[in-house]
Amino acid sequence: MSRDHVAAGGLLHRRLFLQQGLAAGLGAGLLPTGTVRAMTDEPWRHVPGQPFTGYGQPSPHERTVIRWISANSQAPGNGISWTPLHKLDGIITPNGLHFERHHNGVPAIDPARHTLLLHGRVKRPLTFSLDALLRYPRVSRVCFVECGGNSNAGWHEEPLQTPVGYFHGLASCSEWTGIPLAVLLDEAGVEPDAGWLIAEGADAAAMNVSIPLAKAWQDTLVALFQNGERLRPENGYPLRLILPGFEAVLHVKWLSRLQVASTPVMARNETAKYTELLPDGRARQFSFVMEAKSFITEPSPGYRMQGAGLYAISGLAWSGRGRIRQVEVSADGGKSWAEAALQEPVLPQCFTRFRLPWQWDGSPAILQSRATDETGYRQPERTTLIAERGRHGYFHYNAIVSWAVAADGSICHVYA
Amino acid sequence: MFMPERLFCVGGLLIGLAAAPAGAAAVTEGPRLGQPASAASIAARDLSVFPDGSGLPPGQGSVETGKAVYQTRCATCHGPGGIGGSAEELIGQGRLDGPTPDKSLGNYWPYATTVFDFVRRAMPLDRPGSLDDAEVYAVTAYLLYLNRLIPADTVLTADNLPRLAMPNRNGFVCVWPEQP
């Protein structure tokens, strides 16, 4: 192992990309001689470009960067769509690519007719119009939203072979802007015996769940804006809840009713679903917090290595318990680990981008990443998670993810 | 009118101390634009049915009526008799601690009130909200009958539905707030 190698398999020090010599070397290798002259002959250099557009769209060359939809053919509004995390970089998910889970389609809500009712164990039951809500002081919060069922193929006997976004992409990350729910609770006056808040959407499923009131007071937002613009219809327009770090089913979209209560309502989506069956036949319920998770997005299945040489490993990590403290990367299936660079900003309950240079020698390798959050919780090995939870929990799968890189440059998902 | 920026924080802190529980973030002051909601307007929107039966509307439904409603409104997706359609199976009685547990209404759902609540708010998928309360009671009765939880001559009401003990009533471990 040379001085720059910090773990087996060619993993280099995380700061090497910042050093001048290596950066210059990379740049020179990527620019074929004569490129500059050829560009001046391209047709787009010699005719006026397209006029302005009211709302910009991605380049037509990026048309394959789309959500992958998986829905019931008999009920096309009941299903999911996955964020193509393998095609994205940074930490913010474009609004049109945020994952979706709808129980009965996207409602076409007229904001002029939509109201929020806040009632139950309160002194003053209240109704809020959208116009009224838009006058309240707003705050912004960058955080992930992850479905409790994300990554559930990890419980399968055989490793799923699909691009990473279509495996772990029921998770997205946005800047959400809205009203602290505490402001509205305070206005209504919560009775002291209350402990829960029943939230309900205005969609055709009237999706409802119970939320601990402590979380509602702490940092829950009634969100109106996503990444600077009003919510997209599929993400809850005109109003949704955001509960940083909690599983996404609680972030009720198309929010229309909040009922303060002394007990949970025991809705279908907190009893029959979003509970995790354990080997002894009991089930974990109200497992709200999404545990630390990470995986490598580049390279990952669907990529093909282009021969031995220097590669920039990149991936995502997050934890519902707080900030990511550390991400380590292995190229030898977990025998040795190198610490990855965490790209700023590193925010609590937020996607965190990690990067690490890798000198691949062209021989088979097994790439892994493991995240540790600021509470000290470390992402578990798959065997450890399954020993604790069995294989029938379905929800909250967060084990270490392994990619096998073959000598021919192909990459597949393995259990290692 | 000039509004100093700090008003949101200063005013809110006082209110937060008065109303929010310990550990909650300080509550900022809002413009207080909520309109009083009348009891009638709340009743018209309140769909919640709790395990103790609160929220259940007046009415009743028999297994026999429920079978007829099911065959007209549910069987297309859920299959005849609760299995064999494109939608979720509605019957299940197997063990939950075996090698291939089959979580279903009969062996997994902890509360019968949830069946009424979910059918009323979300079913049938192609026309949610189209069943009247008597039909919801009846379909709930039929589903519980199919799962061998009530006899064929049962008439379900707001009184007896919450008293029905589901087999998996004590099968759940609440991990909040112990987790993390």
Interface residues (C-beta under 8 A of the other chain):
Chain A: N72 S73 Q74 A75 N78 H103 N104 L117 L118 H119 R124 P125 L126 T127 F128 S129 A132 L133 R135 Y136 P137 I179 P180 A182 V183 L184 L185 D186 E187 A188 G189 V190 I198 E200 A204 A205 A206 M207 N208 P212 L213 A214 W217 Q218 D219 S256 R257 Q259 A261 T263 V265 M266 A267 R268 T271 A272 T275 L277 L278 P279 D280 G281 R282 A283 R284 Q285 F286 S287 F288 V289 E291 G320 R321 T375 Y377 H392
Chain B: F8 G12 I15 G16 A19 A20 P21 G23 A24 A25 V27 T28 E29 G30 P31 R32 L33 G34 Q35 P36 A37 S41 I42 R45 D46 L47 S48 V49 F50 P51 D52 C77 S86 A87 R95 L96 D97 P101 K103 L105 Y108 W109 P110 Y111 T113 T114 D117 F118 R121 A122 L125 D126 P128 G171 F172 V173 C174 V175 W176 P177 Q179 P180
